């Protein structure tokens, strides 16, 4: 069924709008703010505003979620993973966020996912060196701003270093440009806090941050959580093999782009584990990569019903 849905753009539009409407409904009726202890100083300041104005939190979540979905779809189509234009990555992303109950709590991951989607949306494989350098500086500014809100956004930095190392003719020089873009927002933020007399809070928030929260929360999971998590990782492996087989005889540029998706998944997984959000909500960091894995898995017609079943079971377990 998903294979045929991938061929019908009108049906995709209807389903995408329906999932977005479901997301908005969930955000307005169920979303609460996560505990602000152990988070960055900037997120704590934002949370202070959102505690006083719940509407601001909900509207911010909707904007971040919508931009993220657009970025994921744009990246998938720009990389030409599918021969025809498709909205399936956005559909799978919103489905994962809804079925996984990842919209019940507003936490820093929303900012990181949006920053990652913007990087994915801007990145153009095979771009001219001058354009690539401009993009790298832009990436640094986007990601550094995200790290001021969420420590796990450093996963995007690791991903960009991987991309520079594998795609740049002068990786050391481009890495320095990236680091320059990363430093600038910190200099600006520290200067603002210094002028406002808030440097103590800015520095102490990093000292008080709760790292490796997913590992600390591992023993508190329910048996259903363990089952959903184990199946989630097994499904990712299945999707990975499906994609590898699909791109085996494709252009080398497509194979490299799919490898970049693996690097993105690994980078975000590392900093998801090192971050300050408990394990099950932290799965949100992996949804952009997994949404694209799932979109690739439904392109081929062969054994399509098997992959329909894998995806359907995954959504059921995440919902439960």
SULLIN-V101535 format. One record per residue. PHI is phi in whole degrees, 0 to 359 (none if undefined). Layout:
phi:PHI
phi:PHI
This chain:
phi:none
phi:294
phi:297
phi:288
phi:298
phi:296
phi:266
phi:244
phi:292
phi:295
phi:296
phi:297
phi:301
phi:298
phi:293
phi:296
phi:297
phi:297
phi:293
phi:294
phi:296
phi:299
phi:298
phi:298
phi:299
phi:297
phi:298
phi:283
phi:257
phi:235
phi:291
phi:234
phi:271
phi:290
phi:302
phi:267
phi:294
phi:78
phi:253
phi:292
phi:296
phi:293
phi:295
phi:299
phi:294
phi:297
phi:297
phi:300
phi:291
phi:289
phi:296
phi:281
phi:226
phi:297
phi:297
phi:298
phi:297
phi:293
phi:294
phi:298
phi:299
phi:295
phi:297
phi:298
phi:294
phi:294
phi:298
phi:298
phi:298
phi:297
phi:298
phi:295
phi:296
phi:299
phi:297
phi:299
phi:286
phi:293
phi:283
phi:59
phi:296
phi:247
phi:290
phi:241
phi:295
phi:215
phi:249
phi:301
phi:301
phi:294
phi:297
phi:294
phi:298
phi:293
phi:295
phi:298
phi:294
phi:280
phi:293
phi:276
phi:57
phi:275
phi:259
phi:284
phi:229
phi:274
phi:220
phi:299
phi:300
phi:299
phi:289
phi:294
phi:298
phi:295
phi:298
phi:297
phi:294
phi:292
phi:298
phi:297
phi:290
phi:281
phi:299
phi:235
phi:295
phi:76
phi:290
phi:298
phi:306
phi:296
phi:295
phi:297
phi:294
phi:299
phi:296
phi:298
phi:297
phi:298
phi:303
phi:300
phi:294
phi:296
phi:291
phi:298
phi:298
phi:295
phi:291
phi:292
phi:262
phi:215
phi:300
phi:294
phi:295
phi:296
phi:299
phi:291
phi:299
phi:300
phi:299
phi:294
phi:298
phi:300
phi:296
phi:297
phi:296
phi:262
phi:237
phi:260
phi:280
phi:227
phi:300
phi:295
phi:296
phi:291
phi:294
phi:296
phi:298
phi:299
phi:296
phi:297
phi:294
phi:289
phi:287
phi:305
phi:299
phi:293
phi:297
phi:296
phi:298
phi:296
phi:296
phi:296
phi:297
phi:294
phi:292
phi:268
phi:74
phi:245
phi:292
phi:298
phi:293
phi:296
phi:284
phi:293
phi:296
phi:287
phi:289
phi:268
phi:295
phi:269
phi:274
phi:43
phi:300
phi:300
phi:291
phi:296
phi:269
phi:298
phi:286
phi:265
phi:287
phi:277
phi:305
phi:292
phi:296
phi:299
phi:296
phi:295
phi:294
phi:296
phi:292
phi:302
phi:292
phi:296
phi:295
phi:300
phi:297
phi:298
phi:297
phi:297
phi:294
phi:299
phi:293
phi:298
phi:294
phi:292
phi:270
phi:302
phi:253
phi:269
phi:300
phi:299
phi:296
phi:291
phi:294
phi:294
phi:295
phi:291
phi:297
phi:300
phi:294
phi:297
phi:298
phi:297
phi:299
phi:296
phi:299
phi:290
phi:295
phi:299
phi:277
phi:295
phi:293
phi:279
phi:278
phi:248
phi:247
phi:305
phi:303
phi:295
phi:296
phi:290
phi:303
phi:305
phi:299
phi:266
phi:298
phi:300
phi:294
phi:295
phi:300
phi:286
phi:303
phi:295
phi:295
phi:292
phi:294
phi:262
phi:288
phi:288
phi:279
phi:296
phi:57
phi:296
phi:291
phi:297
phi:286
phi:301
phi:293
phi:300
phi:291
phi:296
phi:296
phi:300
phi:295
phi:297
phi:295
phi:295
phi:292
phi:288
